[in-house]
Amino acid sequence: MKLLSASAQFFIASQLVAESSASLRAGRSLNQAAGFASSTITAEDESDRPDIMEQRIIGGSQAGSGRYSYAVSLQDGIGHFCGGSLIARDVVLTAAHCQGGKYDVVIDRYDLTSKDGESIPMDHEVPHPKYNDKTTDNDFNLVFLSRPTNQNVVLANLNDNKNSPSVGEEVYVMGWGDTTEDDYTQKLADKLMEVSVNVISNDECDKSSGEIGGWSESYHGQISDKMLCAKDNGQDACQGDSGGPLIIKGKDGSGADDVQVGVVSWGIGCANKNFPGVYSRISGAYDWIKSEVCSKSQDPPASLCGGSGGGGQDSNPEPPSSNPKPPKPSPPSPSPPSSGGGNGKWRTVLSEDFESGYGSFRRGGRHAKLYKAAKFREGVIRIQNGKGPKSSFYSDDITLNGESDFRVTFSFMAISMEDDDNFCLDYSTDSGKTWSEVECWSTKKDDFNNKIWEDNVTVEFSDGKADEINIKFRCNGNSNKDDVLFDKVEVEAK
């Protein structure tokens, strides 16, 4: 889906790409999928299962340079992963499903291959207090920058009219998302793209149903009054566009009188005739946004806060303590029948490729992130730094049939890991209350190469017979440049 069943990134492409499952436009049941920004990569989280949201701007065209100077790119160590809009000189509005980890906000850079504009580190995030990662209700996130921008850009005007936009009204969405029709290849736009779509009623949107990749899908019961929907056959937002603005275009060529009415959130497929794009409705969160920005911005905008600027500010704001759960996993593939454990044969008890989201895994904290595609692989989880549980991802309970021997096979890529950095595999037999270390890997001990995929790494261990088991991967680095990427994990038992 576009959030992956409810998360998302934003891509612009010449035609609609039907996604195999519901996805978040940045990436969430709505599966969360994070965007990605390398010039050519395999499409992230685009699988044949529902619960994946594609993020491309489909059926769009290049926006005029300087037309949407409030549009920004969120970029981490891998590249562009979500969009956003500048609503104060030090505050960006994006989607809550885009949150997590450290990243920079690139401002006033129409062409991402250029050095125009500036890149400012994020300071902290404030997701909407009622954000629901399972329904994607209130999919809003405020990103406070380390300092105000000094670029000559306009700020996005936020809609406070609950009756706007009206059904049938033309609105525009923009981003640097995927530009290819191929589900398995991702080529992000270098230059900002835009597309027009038309608003439909929430009732009509909630009745949307159809088939995606062999799966029957429906929006029934998922469209709340905190959302709005828009569609136009062959045109849509998609992966990589998550968090970007949906606007009513004004007459001023600078965008100064544009009105932002939504944030790219989620959908099933991209530009699919049966499934409209779903956006978070600005008017439903206007009071919260205004309160946070006007009390905490270093430079509160007069258009939102009144007066001539200035106002309250939190000199040392604390980041949110909430740790949103990962997106709802897609339906599991059926496993072959088993006669139970103890027969001496390995039985696959978990197999996850992350192409439809976190699946049977959960992120440990802010230093774990899901990418629809990264480093030429589909479905990639990244853990970074060395912040304990925050730098990890772990499985749900894996039900056993009395087995006591286990084999874990996985593929990984290390980035910037030094000799004193490592990553480890742990397991638990009490639903994660306590963990035991299985093995750790480092460049010094194991002689693996940074920036090269290491496939089919296997480790075996034993434990007394248990009813269930969990596994966890954690990173032990010393900076947010220490990354380990995973694109598949399999657990067997006997």
C-alpha positions as CSV (number, residue, x, y, z in Angstrom):
1,M,0.0,0.0,0.0
2,K,1.1,3.5,0.0
3,L,2.1,3.7,3.5
4,L,2.5,0.2,2.6
5,S,-1.0,-0.5,3.5
6,A,-0.3,2.7,5.2
7,S,3.2,4.2,4.8
8,A,5.0,5.8,2.0
9,Q,7.6,7.4,-0.1
10,F,7.1,9.5,-3.1
11,F,8.1,8.7,-6.7
12,I,7.0,10.3,-10.0
13,A,6.7,8.1,-13.0
14,S,5.4,8.3,-16.5
15,Q,2.7,5.7,-15.9
16,L,1.1,4.2,-12.9
17,V,2.8,1.3,-11.4
18,A,0.4,-1.2,-9.8
19,E,1.9,-2.3,-6.6
20,S,1.5,-5.8,-5.5
21,S,0.3,-4.8,-2.1
22,A,-0.9,-1.9,-0.1
23,S,1.9,0.3,0.8
24,L,2.9,3.5,2.6
25,R,4.0,6.1,0.2
26,A,7.2,6.4,2.1
27,G,6.7,3.0,3.1
28,R,3.3,1.0,5.9
29,S,-1.7,-2.1,7.6
30,L,-0.5,-0.2,6.2
31,N,3.1,-1.3,5.8
32,Q,5.7,1.4,6.4
33,A,8.3,1.7,3.8
34,A,11.1,4.1,3.8
35,G,12.2,5.9,0.6
36,F,15.5,5.7,-1.0
37,A,17.7,8.0,-3.0
38,S,20.3,6.6,-5.3
39,S,20.1,7.2,-9.0
40,T,19.3,3.6,-9.9
41,I,18.3,0.9,-7.4
42,T,15.9,-2.0,-7.1
43,A,12.5,-1.0,-6.0
44,E,12.1,-1.1,-2.2
45,D,9.4,-3.2,-0.7
46,E,7.7,-3.9,-4.0
47,S,6.6,-7.5,-3.7
48,D,3.8,-9.6,-4.9
49,R,2.0,-9.4,-1.6
50,P,-0.4,-6.8,-0.4
51,D,0.7,-4.3,2.2
52,I,3.2,-2.5,0.2
53,M,3.0,1.0,-1.0
54,E,4.6,2.2,-4.1
55,Q,6.0,5.7,-4.1
56,R,6.4,7.2,-7.5
57,I,4.9,10.2,-9.1
58,I,3.1,8.5,-11.9
59,G,2.0,10.3,-15.0
60,G,3.7,13.5,-13.9
61,S,6.1,16.0,-15.4
62,Q,9.0,18.1,-14.2
63,A,8.0,21.0,-12.0
64,G,9.3,24.4,-12.8
65,S,12.5,25.3,-11.0
66,G,11.6,27.5,-8.0
67,R,7.9,26.8,-8.3
68,Y,7.7,24.7,-5.1
69,S,10.6,26.0,-3.1
70,Y,8.9,24.8,0.1
71,A,9.3,21.1,-1.0
72,V,12.2,19.5,0.7
73,S,14.1,16.1,0.5
74,L,14.8,14.0,3.6
75,Q,18.1,12.2,3.1
76,D,20.1,9.8,5.2
77,G,23.4,8.0,4.6
78,I,21.8,6.1,1.7
79,G,20.0,9.0,0.1
80,H,16.5,10.4,-0.4
81,F,13.9,8.5,1.4
82,C,10.9,10.9,2.0
83,G,9.7,14.3,1.1
84,G,8.4,17.1,3.2
85,S,7.3,20.7,3.2
86,L,9.0,23.7,4.9
87,I,6.3,25.3,7.2
88,A,8.7,27.5,9.2
89,R,12.3,28.3,8.5
90,D,13.4,25.6,10.9
91,V,10.4,23.2,10.8
92,V,9.5,20.6,8.2
93,L,6.1,18.8,8.0
94,T,6.3,15.2,6.8
95,A,4.7,11.8,7.5
96,A,5.0,10.0,10.8
97,H,5.9,6.8,9.0
98,C,9.0,8.5,7.7
99,Q,10.4,9.1,11.2
100,G,13.4,7.5,12.9
101,G,17.2,7.7,12.8
102,K,19.4,10.7,11.9
103,Y,19.1,12.4,8.6
104,D,19.5,15.8,6.9
105,V,16.8,18.0,5.3
106,V,17.8,19.3,1.8
107,I,16.3,22.7,1.1
108,D,15.9,24.7,-2.1
109,R,17.5,22.0,-4.3
110,Y,15.3,21.5,-7.3
111,D,17.9,19.1,-8.9
112,L,19.2,16.7,-6.3
113,T,22.4,16.1,-8.3
114,S,23.3,19.7,-7.9
115,K,24.9,21.5,-4.9
116,D,22.2,24.2,-4.8
117,G,20.5,25.2,-1.6
118,E,21.6,23.7,1.6
119,S,21.5,20.6,3.8
120,I,20.6,21.0,7.5
121,P,20.7,18.2,10.0
122,M,17.5,17.4,11.8
123,D,17.5,18.2,15.5
124,H,14.5,16.2,16.7
125,E,11.1,14.9,15.6
126,V,7.6,15.4,17.0
127,P,5.2,12.9,15.6
128,H,1.5,13.5,16.1
129,P,0.6,12.2,19.6
130,K,-2.3,10.2,18.1
131,Y,-0.4,8.7,15.2
132,N,-1.5,5.1,14.7
133,D,1.0,3.0,12.8
134,K,-1.6,0.3,12.2
135,T,-4.3,2.5,10.7
136,T,-2.0,5.4,9.7
137,D,-4.4,7.9,11.2
138,N,-2.7,11.2,12.0
139,D,0.3,10.4,9.8
140,F,2.1,13.7,10.6
141,N,5.6,14.4,11.8
142,L,7.2,17.7,12.6
143,V,11.0,17.8,12.0
144,F,12.7,20.6,13.9
145,L,16.0,21.5,12.2
146,S,19.3,22.3,14.0
147,R,19.0,25.9,12.7
148,P,16.7,28.0,10.5
149,T,17.4,27.9,6.8
150,N,19.0,31.0,5.2
151,Q,17.7,30.2,1.7
152,N,15.3,32.5,-0.1
153,V,12.3,30.1,-0.2
154,V,8.6,30.5,0.5
155,L,6.9,28.5,3.3
156,A,4.0,26.2,2.7
157,N,0.6,27.7,3.8
158,L,-1.4,25.2,5.8
159,N,-5.1,24.6,5.2
160,D,-7.4,25.2,8.2
161,N,-10.7,24.9,6.4
162,K,-12.3,21.6,7.1
163,N,-14.5,22.0,4.0
164,S,-11.5,22.2,1.7
165,P,-10.6,20.7,-0.6
166,S,-14.0,20.0,-2.2
167,V,-14.8,16.8,-4.1
168,G,-13.7,17.0,-7.7
169,E,-11.2,19.7,-7.0
170,E,-7.8,19.5,-8.7
171,V,-4.8,19.2,-6.4
172,Y,-1.1,18.7,-7.0
173,V,1.5,16.5,-5.4
174,M,5.2,16.6,-6.0
175,G,8.4,14.7,-5.2
176,W,11.6,13.1,-6.3
177,G,10.3,9.5,-6.4
178,D,10.7,6.6,-8.8
179,T,10.3,7.4,-12.5
180,T,10.2,3.8,-14.0
181,E,7.3,1.6,-14.6
182,D,9.3,-1.5,-13.7
183,D,8.4,-2.8,-10.3
184,Y,11.9,-4.3,-9.8
185,T,14.0,-1.3,-10.9
186,Q,14.0,2.0,-9.2
187,K,15.3,5.2,-10.8
188,L,14.6,8.3,-8.7
189,A,14.0,11.6,-10.4
190,D,16.9,14.0,-10.3
191,K,14.6,16.9,-10.6
192,L,11.4,17.7,-8.7
193,M,8.3,16.2,-10.4
194,E,4.7,17.1,-10.1
195,V,1.3,15.5,-10.9
196,S,-2.3,16.7,-10.7
197,V,-5.1,14.5,-9.2
198,N,-8.7,15.1,-8.3
199,V,-10.2,14.8,-4.8
200,I,-12.9,12.2,-4.2
201,S,-15.2,11.7,-1.2
202,N,-14.1,9.6,1.7
203,D,-17.1,7.5,1.3
204,E,-16.2,6.7,-2.3
205,C,-12.6,6.1,-1.2
206,D,-13.6,3.7,1.5
207,K,-15.5,1.6,-1.0
208,S,-12.4,1.0,-3.1
209,S,-11.6,-2.6,-3.8
210,G,-9.9,-4.7,-6.4
211,E,-7.1,-7.2,-7.0
212,I,-3.3,-6.5,-6.7
213,G,-0.8,-9.1,-7.6
214,G,-3.3,-11.9,-7.1
215,W,-4.5,-10.6,-3.7
216,S,-8.0,-9.2,-3.2
217,E,-7.6,-5.8,-1.5
218,S,-10.1,-3.2,-0.1
219,Y,-10.0,0.1,1.6
220,H,-13.2,-0.7,3.5
221,G,-13.1,0.6,7.1
222,Q,-9.6,2.2,6.7
223,I,-10.5,5.7,5.5
224,S,-11.0,8.0,8.5
225,D,-11.9,11.7,8.7
226,K,-8.2,12.4,9.3
227,M,-7.5,11.3,5.7
228,L,-8.4,12.5,2.2
229,C,-8.3,10.7,-1.1
230,A,-7.4,11.7,-4.6
231,K,-7.0,10.0,-7.9
232,D,-6.7,10.4,-11.7
233,N,-6.3,7.4,-13.9
234,G,-2.7,6.9,-14.7
235,Q,-1.4,9.6,-12.3
236,D,-0.5,9.3,-8.7
237,A,2.1,9.6,-5.9
238,C,4.2,6.6,-5.2
239,Q,7.2,5.3,-3.2
240,G,9.7,7.9,-2.4
241,D,7.0,10.6,-2.3
242,S,5.9,9.9,1.3
243,G,5.7,12.9,3.5
244,G,5.5,15.3,0.5
245,P,2.9,18.0,0.2
246,L,-0.5,17.8,-1.5
247,I,-1.5,21.3,-2.5
248,I,-4.1,23.5,-4.1
249,K,-2.1,25.5,-6.6
250,G,-2.3,29.3,-6.4
251,K,-1.7,31.8,-9.1
252,D,1.7,33.1,-7.9
253,G,4.5,31.5,-9.8
254,S,6.6,31.3,-6.7
255,G,4.1,29.2,-4.8
256,A,3.6,31.8,-2.2
257,D,-0.2,31.5,-2.4
258,D,-0.3,27.7,-2.6
259,V,-2.3,26.0,0.1
260,Q,-1.2,22.6,1.5
261,V,-4.2,20.4,2.2
262,G,-2.5,17.0,2.7
263,V,0.6,14.9,3.3
264,V,1.5,11.9,1.1
265,S,0.6,8.9,3.3
266,W,-0.4,5.5,1.8
267,G,-2.3,3.6,-0.8
268,I,-2.5,0.2,-2.6
269,G,-0.4,0.2,-5.7
270,C,0.3,3.4,-7.6
271,A,-2.1,5.1,-10.0
272,N,-4.2,1.9,-9.9
273,K,-7.6,2.6,-11.2
274,N,-9.2,0.8,-8.3
275,F,-7.2,2.4,-5.5
276,P,-6.9,6.2,-4.9
277,G,-4.0,7.8,-3.2
278,V,-4.5,8.4,0.5
279,Y,-3.2,11.6,2.2
280,S,-3.2,12.8,5.8
281,R,-5.7,15.7,6.0
282,I,-4.0,18.9,7.2
283,S,-7.2,20.6,8.5
284,G,-7.6,17.7,10.9
285,A,-4.2,18.4,12.6
286,Y,-4.0,22.2,12.0
287,D,-4.4,23.2,15.7
288,W,-1.8,20.7,16.8
289,I,0.7,21.8,14.1
290,K,0.1,25.4,14.9
291,S,0.6,24.9,18.7
292,E,3.9,22.9,18.2
293,V,5.4,25.2,15.6
294,C,4.5,28.5,17.3
295,S,5.7,27.5,20.7
296,K,8.9,25.7,19.6
297,S,10.2,27.2,16.4
298,Q,13.2,29.5,16.6
299,D,11.5,31.6,13.9
300,P,7.7,31.2,14.1
301,P,6.1,32.2,10.8
302,A,3.7,35.2,11.0
303,S,1.4,33.4,8.5
304,L,0.8,30.6,10.9
305,C,1.5,32.2,14.3
306,G,0.4,35.8,13.7
307,G,2.5,38.9,14.6
308,S,5.8,39.5,12.9
309,G,7.6,36.4,13.9
310,G,9.5,35.5,17.1
311,G,7.7,33.8,19.9
312,G,8.3,31.0,22.3
313,Q,10.9,28.5,21.8
314,D,12.2,25.4,23.5
315,S,16.0,25.8,23.8
316,N,16.5,22.1,24.4
317,P,13.6,20.1,23.1
318,E,13.5,16.4,23.9
319,P,12.8,14.0,21.1
320,P,9.6,11.9,21.3
321,S,9.9,8.9,23.5
322,S,7.4,6.9,21.5
323,N,8.8,4.0,19.5
324,P,6.2,3.3,16.7
325,K,5.7,-0.3,15.9
326,P,6.6,-1.5,12.4
327,P,4.0,-1.9,9.7
328,K,1.5,-4.8,9.7
329,P,3.1,-7.8,8.0
330,S,1.7,-9.1,4.8
331,P,0.0,-12.5,4.8
332,P,2.6,-15.2,5.3
333,S,3.4,-17.7,2.6
334,P,2.1,-21.1,3.4
335,S,4.7,-23.5,4.9
336,P,4.9,-27.1,3.9
337,P,3.3,-29.5,6.4
338,S,5.6,-30.7,9.2
339,S,5.4,-33.7,11.3
340,G,6.9,-31.8,14.2
341,G,10.3,-31.4,15.7
342,G,12.9,-33.9,16.7
343,N,12.9,-35.9,13.4
344,G,16.4,-34.8,12.5
345,K,15.4,-32.7,9.5
346,W,15.6,-28.9,9.3
347,R,12.2,-27.2,9.3
348,T,11.9,-23.6,8.1
349,V,10.1,-21.7,10.9
350,L,10.7,-18.1,9.6
351,S,11.6,-16.7,6.2
352,E,11.5,-13.0,5.6
353,D,12.8,-10.9,2.6
354,F,11.3,-7.6,3.9
355,E,9.9,-6.8,0.4
356,S,6.5,-6.2,1.9
357,G,7.6,-4.5,5.1
358,Y,9.0,-5.7,8.4
359,G,6.9,-8.9,8.1
360,S,7.6,-11.1,11.1
361,F,10.1,-8.6,12.5
362,R,9.9,-5.4,14.6
363,R,12.3,-2.4,14.7
364,G,14.0,-2.0,18.0
365,G,14.1,1.8,17.9
366,R,15.1,4.9,16.1
367,H,18.3,3.5,14.7
368,A,16.5,0.9,12.7
369,K,14.9,1.7,9.4
370,L,13.2,-0.1,6.5
371,Y,14.0,0.7,2.9
372,K,11.9,-0.4,-0.1
373,A,15.2,-0.8,-1.9
374,A,18.8,-0.1,-1.1
375,K,22.2,-1.0,-2.6
376,F,20.6,-2.9,-5.5
377,R,18.4,-5.1,-3.2
378,E,14.7,-5.1,-2.7
379,G,13.4,-4.9,0.9
380,V,16.3,-3.8,3.2
381,I,16.5,-3.2,6.9
382,R,19.3,-1.0,8.2
383,I,20.5,-0.8,11.7
384,Q,23.2,1.7,12.7
385,N,25.2,3.2,15.5
386,G,25.4,1.4,18.9
387,K,22.5,2.5,20.9
388,G,21.5,-0.8,22.4
389,P,17.9,-1.9,21.6
390,K,17.4,1.2,19.5
391,S,20.0,-0.1,17.1
392,S,18.3,-3.5,16.5
393,F,15.5,-5.4,14.9
394,Y,13.9,-8.5,16.3
395,S,11.4,-11.2,15.4
396,D,8.0,-11.9,16.7
397,D,7.6,-15.1,18.7
398,I,8.4,-18.1,16.4
399,T,6.4,-21.1,17.4
400,L,8.3,-24.4,17.8
401,N,7.4,-28.1,17.9
402,G,9.9,-29.1,20.5
403,E,13.0,-28.4,18.5
404,S,16.3,-27.6,20.2
405,D,18.7,-26.9,17.3
406,F,18.5,-23.8,15.2
407,R,20.1,-22.4,12.1
408,V,19.9,-18.8,11.0
409,T,20.8,-17.8,7.4
410,F,21.0,-14.2,6.3
411,S,22.5,-11.7,3.8
412,F,24.1,-8.4,5.0
413,M,26.2,-5.5,3.9
414,A,28.3,-3.5,6.3
415,I,29.0,0.2,5.6
416,S,31.7,2.2,7.4
417,M,32.1,-0.5,10.1
418,E,35.6,-0.2,11.6
419,D,37.7,-2.9,13.3
420,D,36.2,-2.1,16.8
421,D,32.6,-2.1,15.4
422,N,30.5,-5.3,15.1
423,F,27.0,-6.6,14.8
424,C,25.6,-9.5,16.7
425,L,22.8,-12.2,16.6
426,D,20.9,-12.9,19.8
427,Y,18.1,-15.2,20.7
428,S,15.4,-15.4,23.4
429,T,13.1,-18.2,24.6
430,D,11.0,-16.0,26.8
431,S,9.5,-13.6,24.3
432,G,12.4,-11.1,24.5
433,K,12.5,-10.7,28.3
434,T,16.1,-12.0,28.3
435,W,18.5,-12.5,25.4
436,S,21.5,-14.7,24.8
437,E,24.3,-13.8,22.4
438,V,24.9,-16.3,19.6
439,E,27.7,-14.7,17.6
440,C,29.1,-11.3,16.6
441,W,30.8,-10.4,13.4
442,S,33.4,-7.7,12.7
443,T,35.7,-6.7,9.8
444,K,38.7,-7.5,12.0
445,K,37.6,-11.0,13.0
446,D,35.6,-12.1,10.0
447,D,37.4,-10.2,7.2
448,F,34.2,-9.1,5.4
449,N,34.3,-6.1,3.1
450,N,32.4,-3.0,3.7
451,K,29.9,-2.1,0.9
452,I,29.7,-5.6,-0.5
453,W,26.8,-7.9,0.0
454,E,27.7,-11.1,2.0
455,D,25.1,-13.7,1.1
456,N,24.0,-16.9,2.8
457,V,25.9,-16.3,6.1
458,T,24.9,-19.2,8.3
459,V,25.2,-19.8,12.1
460,E,23.9,-22.7,14.2
461,F,23.2,-22.9,17.9
462,S,21.3,-25.1,20.3
463,D,19.1,-24.6,23.4
464,G,16.9,-26.8,25.5
465,K,13.6,-27.5,24.0
466,A,11.4,-24.4,24.0
467,D,7.8,-23.6,22.9
468,E,9.0,-20.5,21.1
469,I,12.0,-18.5,20.1
470,N,12.9,-15.0,19.0
471,I,16.0,-13.7,17.2
472,K,17.5,-10.3,17.2
473,F,20.2,-8.5,15.2
474,R,21.9,-5.5,16.8
475,C,24.6,-3.1,15.7
476,N,27.5,-2.1,18.0
477,G,29.0,0.9,16.3
478,N,30.1,4.3,17.6
479,S,28.5,6.7,15.1
480,N,25.4,7.0,12.9
481,K,27.7,6.3,9.9
482,D,28.2,2.7,11.1
483,D,25.5,0.8,9.2
484,V,24.6,-2.9,8.6
485,L,22.0,-3.7,6.0
486,F,20.0,-6.9,5.8
487,D,17.8,-8.1,2.9
488,K,16.7,-11.6,4.0
489,V,16.7,-13.7,7.1
490,E,15.7,-17.4,7.4
491,V,15.4,-19.5,10.6
492,E,15.3,-23.3,10.6
493,A,14.8,-25.6,13.5
494,K,15.1,-29.4,14.2
